Structures are given as structure tokens and as C-alpha cells.
Amino acid sequence: MGTVGFVGLGNMGSVLASNLVTCGHTVVVHDAVGPARAPGGAQWAPTVTEVAQRALVVVLSLPDGAASTQVAGEILAAADRLTTHVVDTSTIGLPAARRLGDELAAGGLAYVDAPVSGGVDGARARTLAVMYAGSDDACLHVEPVLAGLSDRRHRVGGRPGLAQAMKLANNFLSATALAATSEAIAFGVSEGLDMATMLEVLNGASGRSAATSDKFPNQVLTGRYASGFTNTLMAKDVDLYLRAADDGGTTTSVADVTVAVWERFAAAEPGVDFTRIYPFVAGATIQEERR
């Protein structure tokens, strides 16, 4: 496989790069803010160009489509480029993934669309879901890299964009469940129910979801609020979902409400952990009760 490049060492990217090192890959990394979060055992590169000159496969973990497009452009423009394949774990939306795939293909590079879901804890535990799409040849070539990222991988299609569709559907459901659970828990607590008791009952009943089984017990009830994923990113993801659904002509009656809630939360408290939607919603509930 040769050296693997990794660009973007945020909360998720730093763990994914570390997973590659742990699995025995030679990894060269770059991040726009410097080497502070480079994992032990990885080699630092001061520029994206140097990553492209040293790595056959480059993995991206970036905040949005604009960042992915910029980095891909730097890879394409690199003199003496060694890179042949780009794996993008970022959530960038369908149009951006399709456009990026076309641009990279025109420059002789294969592109695998591979967003991830499961949080930073899931990345550390190697239970992160990697959803990927690309040509047969491209997916086969990067399989050792995908295997280095996580033990749970799902090929969902043969062209870039399909993995984005899968990820956006997943995050829409996650965002909706967390917002709705926050309202339900706030209601119960306001009536005198104990949060831990509510979660125990819900997790044995039909109201169970990842919000009740994971986010609330591990982040809200404990007061940690440290999932490693921000409300700003979730607001971006559900907006991408809504745009894609509008473009595809599918119904968005629930999505309209979900996006509005997350946009209000992100505007009020930009950049906080997305599990803090509970105190945000609970505060709104208290205000409504006082009116």
C-alpha cells in the first residue's frame, strides 16, 4: 500500500489517523493549524503538497465541502505528485462529492466518498461506521486504508455521492431523535420524573434510540457534553440533508422542523458540543412554562 497521507486532524481526524498508525501503516499527516494534534508515530508534513508527494492514498477529514475542494485542488496541483487515490471521510453533501469526484478524475486521481458516523468514542473503539462509495477498482485499492480506519465498513454504491446520501440520512435521523428526546426528557423532568428513570424506561420501550441509549446516558446525564461533535457541524449536516431532499423532490415536513431547531441552537451557542441541545431545549421549555 505504501505511505498513507492524512489531512485534517480535528477531533475525528486525529483519532482516525492514529488508527492507521496503530494498524501498521506509514502515515504522513498535515493540519492547517499545525502539528499539535499529530498522532504519535505519524510523520508531519508542513504542506498538503508534501503529503501528495509522499503518499499514494490521501485521506481527508475536513469540516465541509469548501475545505475538501481546496485540499483536493492542492493535491491535484502538486508537482511530482505520488498520490493516486483520495478517500474523503468528510460530510460535504451530494453535489460537492460528485463535483469533487469529477475534478479528481479529470486530473487522473480516483476518489472514494467515505463519510463516517459513530462519534469520536466510536472511532477510538473502532466501531465507527464507514460508509463508502466509488468504482470497483478504487474501492478495492483503498480497502486496506478503510480497514485501518474502522472495523465497520459498508460499501453503499458505485459512484461518489451515494455515501453522502447515506450519511445525510443517518445524521438527519440522529439529529431529529436527539432534538425530540431532549424535548421529551425536558417535559418529563418538568413534571417531576427522574431523568435516569426515564432513560431506563425508554430504553426498554418503543421510545428507544441512539439518543436514549448513548447520547443521554453518556453525555447528558453525566454532564460531560463531550461527544467531540459540534452543534455547528450538525446544523450544517441537516441543512445539507434538507437541500438534497429538496433537490430530489422528496418530502421534508419533518426536516424543515429539525433544521430550524438546530439552526436556532447553533446560532445561540455556536461551536458547543451537539449534545448540549438538551439544556438548550430544556431552557426553552422552562421559558414557555413561565409564559
C-alpha positions as CSV (number, residue, x, y, z in Angstrom):
1,M,0.0,0.0,0.0
2,G,2.9,2.4,0.7
3,T,2.6,5.6,2.7
4,V,-0.9,6.9,3.6
5,G,-1.5,10.6,3.8
6,F,-4.0,12.2,6.2
7,V,-5.2,15.8,6.0
8,G,-7.3,17.3,8.8
9,L,-6.5,16.4,12.4
10,G,-9.6,17.7,14.2
11,N,-11.5,15.7,16.9
12,M,-12.3,12.9,14.5
13,G,-9.3,13.1,12.1
14,S,-6.7,12.9,14.8
15,V,-8.2,9.6,16.0
16,L,-8.6,8.1,12.5
17,A,-5.0,9.0,11.7
18,S,-3.9,7.3,14.9
19,N,-5.9,4.2,14.0
20,L,-4.0,4.0,10.7
21,V,-0.7,4.2,12.6
22,T,-1.8,1.5,15.1
23,C,-2.7,-0.8,12.2
24,G,0.8,-0.6,10.9
25,H,0.5,2.0,8.1
26,T,3.2,4.5,7.5
27,V,1.3,7.8,7.8
28,V,2.2,11.3,6.9
29,V,-0.2,14.0,8.3
30,H,-1.0,17.6,7.8
31,D,-3.4,20.0,9.5
32,A,-4.0,23.7,8.8
33,V,-3.4,24.7,12.4
34,G,-0.1,22.9,12.8
35,P,1.3,19.6,14.2
36,A,-0.1,19.8,17.8
37,R,-2.6,17.1,17.2
38,A,-0.5,14.8,15.0
39,P,-0.7,11.3,16.5
40,G,2.3,9.5,17.8
41,G,4.1,7.5,15.2
42,A,2.9,9.7,12.3
43,Q,5.2,11.9,10.2
44,W,4.4,15.6,10.0
45,A,4.2,17.4,6.6
46,P,4.1,21.2,6.6
47,T,2.0,21.4,3.4
48,V,-0.6,19.4,1.6
49,T,1.7,19.4,-1.4
50,E,4.3,17.4,0.6
51,V,1.6,15.0,1.6
52,A,0.7,14.5,-2.1
53,Q,4.4,14.0,-2.9
54,R,4.8,11.3,-0.3
55,A,1.6,9.3,-0.1
56,L,-0.2,7.0,-2.6
57,V,-3.6,7.3,-0.8
58,V,-4.6,10.6,0.9
59,V,-7.4,10.6,3.5
60,L,-9.3,13.8,4.1
61,S,-11.2,14.6,7.4
62,L,-12.4,18.2,6.9
63,P,-15.3,20.3,8.1
64,D,-17.1,21.0,4.8
65,G,-17.1,20.8,1.0
66,A,-15.2,24.0,0.6
67,A,-12.3,22.7,2.6
68,S,-12.3,19.3,0.8
69,T,-12.3,21.1,-2.6
70,Q,-9.4,23.3,-1.6
71,V,-7.3,20.4,-0.3
72,A,-8.1,18.3,-3.4
73,G,-7.0,21.2,-5.6
74,E,-3.7,21.4,-3.8
75,I,-3.2,17.7,-4.3
76,L,-4.0,18.0,-8.0
77,A,-1.6,20.9,-8.4
78,A,1.3,19.2,-6.5
79,A,4.5,18.8,-8.6
80,D,5.9,15.3,-8.6
81,R,2.6,14.0,-7.1
82,L,2.7,10.5,-5.9
83,T,-1.0,10.3,-4.9
84,T,-3.3,8.2,-7.0
85,H,-6.4,7.9,-4.7
86,V,-8.2,10.3,-2.4
87,V,-10.5,9.0,0.4
88,D,-12.8,11.7,1.8
89,T,-14.3,11.0,5.2
90,S,-15.8,14.5,5.4
91,T,-19.5,15.2,5.2
92,I,-19.8,17.5,2.2
93,G,-23.1,16.8,0.6
94,L,-24.0,15.1,-2.7
95,P,-23.3,17.9,-5.3
96,A,-19.8,18.6,-3.7
97,A,-18.9,14.9,-3.7
98,R,-20.0,14.4,-7.3
99,R,-18.1,17.5,-8.4
100,L,-15.0,16.6,-6.5
101,G,-15.1,13.1,-8.0
102,D,-15.3,14.5,-11.5
103,E,-12.5,17.1,-10.9
104,L,-10.1,14.5,-9.4
105,A,-10.9,12.0,-12.2
106,A,-10.1,14.7,-14.8
107,G,-6.7,15.0,-13.1
108,G,-6.0,11.3,-13.0
109,L,-7.0,10.7,-9.4
110,A,-9.6,8.2,-8.1
111,Y,-12.0,9.3,-5.5
112,V,-13.8,7.3,-2.8
113,D,-16.6,9.1,-0.9
114,A,-16.4,7.7,2.6
115,P,-18.1,9.7,5.4
116,V,-18.1,8.3,8.9
117,S,-20.6,8.1,11.8
118,G,-20.3,7.0,15.4
119,G,-18.5,9.8,17.1
120,V,-15.0,10.2,18.5
121,D,-15.6,7.4,21.1
122,G,-16.7,5.1,18.2
123,A,-13.5,6.0,16.3
124,R,-11.4,5.1,19.3
125,A,-13.2,1.8,19.7
126,R,-13.1,1.0,16.0
127,T,-16.9,0.7,15.9
128,L,-17.2,3.8,13.7
129,A,-19.4,3.2,10.7
130,V,-17.6,4.0,7.4
131,M,-20.0,4.4,4.6
132,Y,-18.2,4.4,1.2
133,A,-18.9,4.6,-2.5
134,G,-16.7,4.6,-5.6
135,S,-15.7,2.5,-8.5
136,D,-14.9,-1.2,-8.0
137,D,-11.2,-0.6,-8.7
138,A,-10.9,2.4,-6.5
139,C,-12.7,0.8,-3.5
140,L,-10.6,-2.4,-3.9
141,H,-7.4,-0.3,-3.9
142,V,-8.2,1.7,-0.8
143,E,-9.7,-1.2,1.2
144,P,-6.6,-1.6,3.4
145,V,-6.8,2.0,4.3
146,L,-10.6,1.8,5.1
147,A,-9.8,-1.3,7.2
148,G,-7.3,0.8,9.1
149,L,-9.9,3.4,9.9
150,S,-12.5,1.1,11.5
151,D,-13.8,-2.5,11.8
152,R,-17.2,-1.5,10.5
153,R,-17.4,-0.6,6.8
154,H,-20.3,-0.5,4.4
155,R,-20.0,-0.1,0.7
156,V,-23.2,1.7,-0.4
157,G,-22.7,2.4,-4.0
158,G,-20.5,2.6,-7.1
159,R,-20.2,6.3,-7.5
160,P,-19.3,9.3,-5.3
161,G,-22.3,11.0,-3.7
162,L,-24.1,7.8,-2.7
163,A,-22.2,7.6,0.6
164,Q,-23.0,11.2,1.2
165,A,-26.7,10.4,0.8
166,M,-26.4,7.6,3.3
167,K,-24.6,9.8,5.8
168,L,-27.0,12.7,5.5
169,A,-30.0,10.3,6.0
170,N,-28.2,8.9,9.1
171,N,-27.4,12.4,10.6
172,F,-30.9,13.6,9.9
173,L,-32.3,10.7,11.9
174,S,-29.7,11.3,14.6
175,A,-30.4,15.0,14.9
176,T,-34.2,14.5,14.9
177,A,-34.0,11.8,17.6
178,L,-31.7,13.9,19.8
179,A,-33.9,17.0,19.5
180,A,-37.1,15.1,20.1
181,T,-35.6,13.2,23.0
182,S,-34.4,16.5,24.5
183,E,-38.0,17.8,24.4
184,A,-39.4,14.6,25.8
185,I,-36.9,14.4,28.7
186,A,-37.4,18.1,29.5
187,F,-41.2,17.5,29.6
188,G,-40.8,14.6,31.9
189,V,-38.3,16.3,34.3
190,S,-40.6,19.4,34.4
191,E,-43.4,17.1,35.6
192,G,-41.2,15.6,38.3
193,L,-39.8,12.5,36.7
194,D,-36.2,11.5,37.2
195,M,-34.0,11.6,34.1
196,A,-32.2,8.3,34.8
197,T,-35.6,6.6,35.4
198,M,-37.0,8.0,32.2
199,L,-34.0,6.7,30.2
200,E,-34.3,3.2,31.8
201,V,-37.9,3.0,30.8
202,L,-37.4,4.4,27.3
203,N,-34.6,2.0,26.6
204,G,-36.9,-0.9,27.3
205,A,-39.8,0.6,25.4
206,S,-40.6,1.9,21.9
207,G,-39.0,5.3,22.5
208,R,-35.5,3.8,22.4
209,S,-33.0,5.4,20.1
210,A,-29.3,6.2,20.0
211,A,-30.2,9.4,21.8
212,T,-31.7,7.5,24.8
213,S,-29.2,4.6,24.7
214,D,-26.0,6.6,24.1
215,K,-26.1,10.4,24.0
216,F,-28.2,10.9,27.1
217,P,-26.6,8.3,29.4
218,N,-23.1,9.1,28.4
219,Q,-23.1,12.8,27.7
220,V,-26.2,14.5,29.2
221,L,-26.9,12.5,32.4
222,T,-23.2,12.6,33.3
223,G,-22.8,16.3,32.5
224,R,-19.9,15.5,30.1
225,Y,-21.2,17.1,27.0
226,A,-18.0,16.0,25.2
227,S,-19.0,13.8,22.3
228,G,-16.5,15.6,20.1
229,F,-19.1,16.8,17.5
230,T,-20.3,20.4,17.5
231,N,-23.8,21.8,17.0
232,T,-22.4,23.9,14.2
233,L,-21.4,20.8,12.2
234,M,-24.8,19.1,12.9
235,A,-26.6,22.2,11.8
236,K,-24.5,22.1,8.6
237,D,-25.3,18.4,8.1
238,V,-29.1,18.6,8.5
239,D,-29.1,21.6,6.2
240,L,-27.2,19.6,3.6
241,Y,-29.9,16.9,4.0
242,L,-32.7,19.3,3.5
243,R,-31.1,20.8,0.4
244,A,-30.6,17.3,-1.0
245,A,-34.1,16.2,-0.2
246,D,-35.5,19.4,-1.8
247,D,-33.4,18.8,-4.9
248,G,-34.6,15.2,-5.1
249,G,-38.2,16.1,-4.7
250,T,-38.8,14.1,-1.5
251,T,-40.9,15.2,1.4
252,T,-39.3,17.5,4.0
253,S,-42.0,18.2,6.5
254,V,-40.0,16.8,9.5
255,A,-36.7,18.0,8.1
256,D,-38.0,21.6,8.0
257,V,-38.6,21.5,11.7
258,T,-35.4,19.7,12.6
259,V,-33.3,22.1,10.6
260,A,-35.0,25.1,12.2
261,V,-34.3,23.7,15.7
262,W,-30.6,23.0,15.0
263,E,-30.1,26.4,13.3
264,R,-31.5,28.2,16.3
265,F,-29.3,26.2,18.7
266,A,-26.1,26.8,16.6
267,A,-26.9,30.5,16.3
268,A,-27.4,30.8,20.1
269,E,-24.4,28.8,21.2
270,P,-22.1,28.3,18.2
271,G,-19.5,25.6,18.4
272,V,-20.6,23.8,21.5
273,D,-21.0,20.0,21.8
274,F,-24.1,19.0,20.0
275,T,-25.4,17.0,23.0
276,R,-25.9,20.4,24.7
277,I,-29.1,20.7,22.7
278,Y,-30.7,19.2,25.9
279,P,-30.1,22.2,28.1
280,F,-30.9,24.5,25.2
281,V,-34.2,22.8,24.7
282,A,-34.9,22.5,28.4
283,G,-34.3,26.2,28.8
284,A,-36.8,26.9,26.1
285,T,-39.3,24.6,27.8
286,I,-38.9,26.5,31.1
287,Q,-39.4,29.8,29.3
288,E,-42.6,28.5,27.7
289,E,-43.9,27.3,31.0
290,R,-43.4,30.8,32.5
291,R,-45.4,32.5,29.9
